[in-house]
Amino acid sequence: MNQNIRLRFAKGGALRFIGHLDFQRVFMQTVTRAGLPAAYSQGFNPHILLSFALPLPLGMASINDYADIALAAPMAQEEIIQRLNAAAPAGLAIHEASPYEGKGAAAITTAAKYEFTPTTTLPPDACEKIMAMEALVVPKKTKSGVKDTDIRPDIFQLTHGETITMLLAAGSARFINPLTVAGQLAGQPPCPSTICRVQLYKSSGKELVAL
Amino acid sequence: MRALSDSELLTLTKPGRYTGGDVNAVSKEITPGLTRFAFCFPDVYEIGMSHLGLQMLYFFLNRRDDVFCERVFMPWFDMVDKLQDSDKPLFAIESGNPLGEFDFLGFTLQYEMSYTNILAMLELGKIPLLASQRGDSHPIICAGGPCATNPEPLADFVDFFYIGDGEASLDEILNKYDKAMGRRTFLESIARVDGVYVPSLYEATYGDDGRISSFAPTSPAAPAMVKRAMLPKLGFFPDKFLTPLTEAVQDRAVLEIARGCVHGCRFCQAGFIYRPMRERTVPDLLAHAANILDATGHDEISLLSLSACDHGHFDELLDGLLDIVKSRRVNISLPSTRLDAKYLSALAKTQNLRKSSLTVAPEAGSQRMRDIINKNLTEQQILEGCYNAFLAGYDKIKLYFMSGLPGETIEDSLSVLELCDKVVETYYRLSYEERKRPVSVSVSTSCFVPKAFTPFQWAAQAAPEEFIATQQEVKGKLRNKRITYRYHDAKTAQIEGVLARGDRRLGKAILAAYQAGAIYDGWSEHFDHARWLAAFEQAAIDPGFYTTRQREADEILPWDFIDMGISKAFLLSEWQKSATSQLTTNCYQGCANCGLACNKAGLSPCTGPKNCSSPVDRKGGAK
């Protein structure tokens, strides 16, 4: 029986400049170097059973990110964390490894919180203005081309403090690119490195709880 | 420390090429006494990071506390524009420091068509292109690798060349280096170190016919003959590899099992310039394999050698490696070699699930041509090999040939198709049940470019129009639907040919081509033949003089001042033997007296494995 482990990690530094597929490969190599008893998929090209909650756009850092890994043999949580951190490249830090049951992180993620540090001063009511709107129609890239889409329902919360905090729909069912929302706030699309993803959430009843 | 801001980097297609952070990358505290060396790869990151030489030299140099070796790759077009637009100098990955801050820039010369990228990297680094324009404040530009065996075309740009095994003399050169030394004093101080060639200390004169009339040192510090740096025995191997964050072309661990080759295929430069074959021992190799797999987390390890199955203890090595990879779920990949029983059994052991295509390189279609090039391979051996491969379940075969070999006729070229037809027929020797899919034979024909230090260094290269006519003729005669025929660009081969056997007068043409916009010439979509022809004209260079002209035996060749260990007399006798299709023994079958005198020089004598699988010389080993 495989042991399902959910890893909580942070990603930053040079790792911000590689795409999701590259990051997956880097993570798998880290697991291999760490010598974890990873479980492998069946088939012609067995690979480590590792899946991520939500890809991170190029250029962004992430403070609380999640990946699921299956281990073929049990290992103490502290040892998993310690081994992975010893093998991880600069910019990747594993904070937690806890067993989980049920659906994977990608399937349950419904929202993500981002912190956006604009390089220009925004009007103090920029967030309130958008939150007060009934609809916010923007051109959105989809598989079949660019379509005008109402993104307002995907914006759960915008608050203006030292930085701007954005709580947005994220996951396989609904997703809004944080750059689109930040672009609406700032008037032009910001550099992705001004945005940091701080937490991922799942729905629990009407509440959102951290993954 | 990084030279570009996040927002600048994020406009690039692959910013990960420039941001570093690779696993096992070295970082050192930068102190005034530290010698800064930038390993410069004149092609894009993904290609450079697949190169074993980079991994070896990076860790070889960084094992010294007094040296910090960093990496620089040729930036891709978007980055070239970004650097030029923002007026920022090209920088090294590890420290982010501009090239101008380094003591040494070391370029690797893997392919002639990357020469313009070297100029581009210097200019992007804000370093004067010509050695004569550089002063004591500029880095010392050096270059090594296979193309350094004819360094002359780059003589204007490079301060010193390094010819031979990197591990042999680099320490001695670095030990002699002192930042306070003027560059001329330093270059003179290393001019007699094995493998070092300082072009500014030599002068060439030319006769009315354009041929070299003399070539000699102009300084007492420089030797008349430059001796190749050679390791009698391979030693150093890194215990870890740089593991890129963004995927390399060949993203795997590489194990150099031997250097050099026992065969004497007359077209093959690597077969001569790395002689003699020097093997690493099985216990060493197994330890290296475990180290690099543990340090990288790679899921594939590739065995590197010019002819892997010739390793004297190949079976033992393979069994040991299989033990190592089993627990780690790592695949072993073998370089293609002679399609013999030993190779097929090794493939069966290493690739039990995935059956991809097999590659064979008969190099020439007719037996006459294969004898001219001393390939020592019969049609029967090729077909038998294919048959066994088909039996083992392969149904895709790739065949590599060369066109334009010395003495080749149109019949020889067309015989490629006959041989391929026979390969297809061989597939139908299998029973109906054994033939799961229709066979596919893919033919790839390259344009032969004669290289220095091979018996064909005197040969005339075919002109582009001859290559093209042959390619069209063969293509027109192709009837078999199971065969696909591909061929390389004849125009690229012409430029490669000029650079491969050129002299120092070519510097002007390389500079002119670069100034007209030539970069990434090795990438067919960026290669512009007309631009090169215009550059030759501007520099008063006749490309035919360097390519289609057969050299006389008594001619001074531009690389004659290099003592490669192989004697010119041996190469000349091989050239003469090729004209009458005479074969020469390989090192295992008997010493052909190439000049290295392995036994006398204390080199590992190439006695070969007890059960040598190399085909026995059909004609009884002529000497």
Contacts between the chains, C-beta under 8 A, distances in Angstrom:
chain1	res1	chain2	res2	distance
A	13	B	21	6.1
A	14	B	16	7.5
A	14	B	19	4.5
A	14	B	20	5.8
A	14	B	21	2.8
A	14	B	245	6.4
A	15	B	21	6.7
A	15	B	245	6.7
A	16	B	6	7.9
A	17	B	9	6.3
A	17	B	10	7.7
A	17	B	15	4.1
A	17	B	16	4.6
A	17	B	19	4.3
A	17	B	245	7.9
A	17	B	246	7.9
A	18	B	16	4.3
A	18	B	245	4.9
A	18	B	246	5.0
A	19	B	16	7.7
A	19	B	246	7.6
A	21	B	247	7.8
A	22	B	16	6.6
A	22	B	245	6.1
A	22	B	246	4.9
A	22	B	247	5.9
A	25	B	247	6.5
A	25	B	251	7.7
A	26	B	23	7.7
A	26	B	245	5.5
A	28	B	297	7.3
A	29	B	23	7.2
A	29	B	243	6.4
A	29	B	296	6.8
A	29	B	297	3.2
A	29	B	298	7.0
A	30	B	297	6.6
A	31	B	297	7.5
A	32	B	297	3.6
A	32	B	299	7.3
A	32	B	328	7.5
A	33	B	23	7.8
A	33	B	294	6.9
A	33	B	295	7.2
A	33	B	296	7.2
A	33	B	297	4.1
A	40	B	329	6.6
A	44	B	353	5.7
A	44	B	354	6.2
A	45	B	354	7.9
A	46	B	329	6.6
A	58	B	10	6.7
A	58	B	15	7.6
A	59	B	6	6.6
A	59	B	10	4.6
A	59	B	15	7.9
A	87	B	297	7.5
A	89	B	21	6.0
A	89	B	22	7.6
A	89	B	23	4.9
A	89	B	245	6.7
A	90	B	21	5.5
A	91	B	21	6.1
A	191	B	6	6.0
A	191	B	7	3.8
A	191	B	10	6.1
A	192	B	10	5.9
A	193	B	6	3.8
A	193	B	7	6.9
A	193	B	10	6.7
